[in-house]
Amino acid sequence: MAMPSPGDRPTLSESDGIRYLHFDSEWVQGAMRLKKPSELVLAYTRQMMAWLLFLQPGRDSRIGILGLGAGSLLRFVLRHTPGSAVAVEWNPQVVTACRAWFRLPESARVAIDQCDAARWLDRPENIDSCLALMVDLYDGQAQGPVRDSLEFYTGCHHALGTAGVMAVNLFGNHASFGRNLRNIRQAFHGRVLLLPEIDEGNCVALALKGPVLQVSVRQFLARADEVESTYGLPARHWARALLANNTAGDMLRV
């Protein structure tokens, strides 16, 4: 695995009570509200939690996060779900920055694995190990994922248990978008949903593994209500958007 380059060096900025992580560029790699560190400040990080529409985490659940960033997803998961979490980050400088500036959680429920995400997926102990997998792997330019092959996304599929969901942060305006989407669809046998692209250009894809959910539209929207009230996330908007785009029917039998 290559050593981090100068373009992978973490840098900081602050504005209006929010601390931002960069990689020696203007591109934002993560954010934390200083007075509410577990809040998901960036809209795309909230969308990364949309797997909650399909799964209810329990005490035995393990949530995988590939790409630590500013630790936003890890802090949120630790506060709002009862199980364990593992964050995989290849750059030791990012881990150090999170400990120093972004209140990286230190808990028996949390594991930080300094490893390339593709190599982490290859380890036998990580097969069938996660309820949900959130993939956010970007370099200093923050324009397209640095891991996007069919082999990588097949590894993500294998890392999920019998029923699981992968959420992956894509960039809709980048040349890599089509390639990522094709490979995700092939790895997950076409069971892929897209949330609405947000202003910054991020487009979160949800890839489902396991039996097709037999739920009605009413049940799906009721689950969205529960997620919104429990987690403070805009789940009703997500559910309505998926139904309006007619993308949820084949996944849910709604």
HELIX and SHEET records of a PDB file:
HELIX    1   1 PRO A    6  ASP A    8  5                                   3    
HELIX    2   2 ALA A   43  MET A   48  1                                   6    
HELIX    3   3 MET A   49  LEU A   53  5                                   5    
HELIX    4   4 SER A   72  HIS A   80  1                                   9    
HELIX    5   5 PRO A   92  TRP A  101  1                                  10    
HELIX    6   6 ALA A  117  ASP A  122  1                                   6    
HELIX    7   7 PRO A  124  ASN A  126  5                                   3    
HELIX    8   8 LEU A  150  ALA A  159  1                                  10    
HELIX    9   9 SER A  176  ALA A  187  1                                  12    
HELIX   10  10 VAL A  217  TYR A  231  1                                  15    
HELIX   11  11 ALA A  235  ALA A  244  1                                  10    
HELIX   12  12 GLY A  249  LEU A  252  1                                   4    
SHEET    1   A 3 THR A  11  SER A  15  0                                        
SHEET    2   A 3 ILE A  18  HIS A  22 -1                                        
SHEET    3   A 3 GLY A  30  ARG A  33 -1                                        
SHEET    1   B 7 VAL A 110  ASP A 113  0                                        
SHEET    2   B 7 SER A  84  VAL A  88  1                                        
SHEET    3   B 7 ARG A  62  LEU A  66  1                                        
SHEET    4   B 7 CYS A 130  VAL A 135  1                                        
SHEET    5   B 7 LEU A 160  PHE A 171  1                                        
SHEET    6   B 7 ASN A 202  LYS A 209 -1                                        
SHEET    7   B 7 VAL A 192  LEU A 194 -1                                        
END                                                                             
